[in-house]
Amino acid sequence: MCESGVRRRASGVGLSASGLRLQPPVLANLLLLLGLLFPLLSCSNKPDPATLVMLIESSPTNLDPRVGIDAQSERIDALIFDDLLSRGNDLNVAPGLAERWDVPDPLTYIFHLHKGVKFQDGRPLTSRDVKWTFDALLIAFIGGVGTTIGPLLGAIFYIVVREELAVSFTQFHQVIFGVVFILIVLLLPGGLIDVWHRVIPRRRPTRAAGPE
């Protein structure tokens, strides 16, 4: 025992009259232990078994497959919705909601839906639902994918032009409308909303003239 105080050393921990002093190796071990325990403390609550948790690089743009065409949206949509046709392991077209299909001529495809398929609310799947999906996709592409006003313009164009073609060209209206649709997709990749913005430019706010 010395006059300056009492000091005991054991396992790298110094105890002196001035207080407790930790050696660098002990301090490093304590920090490492806290780092290992922190994830366990943060994950103490168990996730709900009825909840699906996914790790993605970024948030999806939209969970509506007609609008959300980015990679993250398509990844989640594939888990929510069923396709009419799918792709097998060899990337060839495989049955989906349609168990089989016939092609009586190059312009006609007949899909035979699986029986007993229902929506989440219990309503059975019908051919009207499949047709509505195709109509909605056409309207979105015509108006402008990923926009708000685009589907509205696409719906007006779709109804007016298709009805007019059905009256004027009874036998070939579907073929003519298909050609018009392809031309719109090729020549107007932004849809009718792109033409709308070109014809009616957005108004820019004018700066109020101040005193000179």
C-alpha positions in Angstrom: 0.0 0.0 0.0 1.4 3.4 -1.0 0.5 6.8 0.2 -1.0 8.1 -3.2 -3.9 5.6 -3.0 -4.9 2.1 -3.4 -4.7 0.5 -6.9 -5.6 -3.0 -7.8 -5.3 -4.5 -11.3 -7.1 -7.5 -12.4 -7.9 -8.7 -16.0 -7.1 -5.3 -17.6 -9.4 -3.3 -15.3 -7.7 -0.6 -13.2 -9.3 0.5 -9.9 -7.8 3.6 -8.3 -8.9 6.3 -5.9 -9.8 8.5 -8.9 -12.3 6.0 -10.3 -12.7 3.0 -12.6 -10.4 3.0 -15.7 -10.8 0.5 -18.6 -7.9 -0.7 -20.6 -8.3 -0.5 -24.5 -8.8 -4.3 -25.1 -11.6 -4.4 -22.5 -13.3 -1.4 -24.0 -13.1 -2.9 -27.5 -14.7 -6.1 -26.2 -17.5 -4.3 -24.5 -18.3 -2.3 -27.7 -18.3 -5.5 -29.7 -20.7 -7.1 -27.3 -23.1 -4.2 -27.4 -22.9 -4.3 -31.2 -23.9 -8.0 -31.2 -26.8 -7.5 -28.7 -28.3 -4.4 -30.4 -29.9 -6.4 -33.3 -31.4 -8.9 -30.8 -32.9 -6.0 -28.9 -34.3 -4.3 -32.0 -35.8 -7.6 -33.2 -37.4 -8.6 -30.0 -41.0 -8.3 -31.4 -41.9 -11.3 -33.5 -43.4 -10.5 -37.0 -47.0 -11.4 -37.6 -47.1 -14.8 -39.3 -49.9 -13.5 -41.6 -47.7 -10.6 -42.8 -45.3 -11.0 -45.8 -42.0 -9.0 -45.3 -39.8 -8.4 -48.3 -36.5 -6.6 -48.7 -36.4 -4.5 -51.9 -33.9 -1.9 -53.1 -36.5 0.9 -53.5 -40.2 1.5 -53.1 -42.5 0.4 -56.0 -44.0 3.1 -58.2 -47.5 1.6 -58.2 -49.0 -1.8 -57.3 -51.4 -1.5 -60.2 -49.7 -3.6 -63.0 -51.1 -1.2 -65.6 -49.3 1.7 -64.2 -46.3 0.3 -62.2 -43.9 -0.9 -64.8 -40.6 -0.6 -62.8 -38.7 -3.6 -61.6 -39.8 -3.4 -58.0 -43.5 -3.0 -58.9 -43.4 -5.9 -61.3 -41.7 -8.0 -58.6 -44.4 -7.5 -56.1 -47.2 -7.6 -58.6 -46.1 -11.1 -59.6 -46.8 -12.2 -56.0 -50.2 -10.5 -55.9 -51.7 -11.2 -59.3 -52.0 -14.2 -61.5 -51.3 -14.0 -65.3 -53.4 -15.4 -68.0 -50.3 -17.1 -69.3 -47.0 -17.6 -67.5 -43.4 -18.6 -68.5 -42.0 -22.0 -67.6 -38.4 -22.7 -66.4 -37.4 -22.8 -70.1 -38.9 -19.3 -70.6 -41.5 -20.7 -73.0 -45.2 -19.7 -72.7 -47.0 -21.9 -70.1 -50.5 -22.1 -68.8 -51.6 -19.6 -66.1 -55.2 -18.7 -65.5 -55.8 -20.3 -68.9 -55.3 -24.0 -68.9 -55.0 -24.2 -72.7 -55.6 -22.1 -75.8 -56.5 -22.6 -79.4 -55.4 -20.7 -82.5 -57.9 -21.4 -85.3 -56.4 -18.7 -87.5 -53.5 -16.2 -87.2 -55.9 -13.4 -85.9 -57.9 -15.5 -83.4 -56.8 -16.8 -80.0 -59.3 -18.8 -77.8 -58.3 -19.2 -74.2 -59.9 -21.8 -72.0 -59.9 -20.6 -68.3 -59.4 -22.9 -65.4 -62.6 -23.8 -63.6 -63.1 -22.8 -60.0 -60.8 -19.8 -60.0 -62.0 -17.1 -57.7 -61.0 -13.6 -56.6 -60.1 -12.8 -53.0 -63.7 -11.8 -52.3 -65.0 -15.2 -53.6 -66.3 -13.9 -56.9 -65.6 -16.4 -59.7 -63.3 -15.5 -62.6 -65.1 -15.1 -66.0 -64.1 -14.2 -69.5 -65.5 -10.7 -68.9 -62.8 -10.1 -66.3 -60.1 -11.1 -68.7 -61.5 -8.8 -71.5 -61.7 -5.9 -69.0 -58.0 -6.4 -68.2 -57.1 -6.3 -71.8 -59.2 -3.2 -72.4 -57.7 -1.5 -69.4 -54.2 -2.2 -70.7 -55.0 -0.8 -74.1 -56.5 2.3 -72.6 -53.4 2.8 -70.4 -51.0 2.4 -73.3 -53.1 4.7 -75.6 -53.4 7.4 -73.0 -50.0 7.2 -71.4 -48.6 4.7 -69.0 -47.8 6.0 -65.5 -49.9 9.2 -65.8 -53.1 10.3 -64.2 -54.9 12.0 -67.1 -53.6 9.6 -69.7 -56.0 6.7 -68.9 -58.9 9.2 -69.1 -57.8 10.4 -72.6 -57.2 6.8 -73.6 -60.7 5.7 -72.4 -62.3 8.5 -74.5 -60.3 7.6 -77.6 -60.8 3.9 -77.1 -64.6 4.1 -76.8 -65.2 6.7 -79.5 -62.8 5.3 -82.1 -63.7 1.6 -81.5 -67.4 2.2 -81.7 -67.0 4.3 -84.8 -65.0 1.6 -86.5 -67.5 -1.1 -85.4 -70.3 0.8 -87.1 -68.4 1.8 -90.3 -66.3 -1.4 -90.7 -68.3 -4.2 -89.3 -66.1 -7.1 -90.4 -62.7 -5.6 -90.1 -63.0 -3.1 -87.2 -60.9 -5.1 -84.8 -58.0 -5.4 -87.3 -58.2 -1.7 -88.1 -58.2 -0.8 -84.4 -55.2 -3.1 -83.9 -53.3 -1.3 -86.6 -54.2 2.1 -85.1 -53.1 0.9 -81.6 -49.7 -0.3 -83.0 -49.1 3.0 -84.7 -49.9 4.9 -81.5 -47.5 2.8 -79.5 -44.7 3.1 -82.2 -45.2 6.8 -83.1 -46.4 8.1 -79.7 -44.5 6.1 -77.0 -45.7 8.6 -74.4 -49.3 8.2 -75.4 -51.9 10.8 -76.0 -50.9 12.7 -72.9 -47.7 13.5 -74.7 -49.6 15.1 -77.5 -51.7 16.9 -75.0 -48.6 18.5 -73.4 -47.3 19.5 -76.8 -50.5 21.1 -78.0 -51.4 22.7 -74.7 -48.0 23.7 -73.1 -47.9 24.1 -69.3 -48.3 27.6 -68.1 -45.2 29.0 -66.4 -45.7 31.4 -63.5 -44.9 34.9 -64.6 -42.9 37.1 -62.3 -44.7 40.2 -61.2 -43.0 43.4 -62.4 -41.7 45.4 -59.6 -40.8 49.1 -59.4 -37.8 50.0 -61.4 
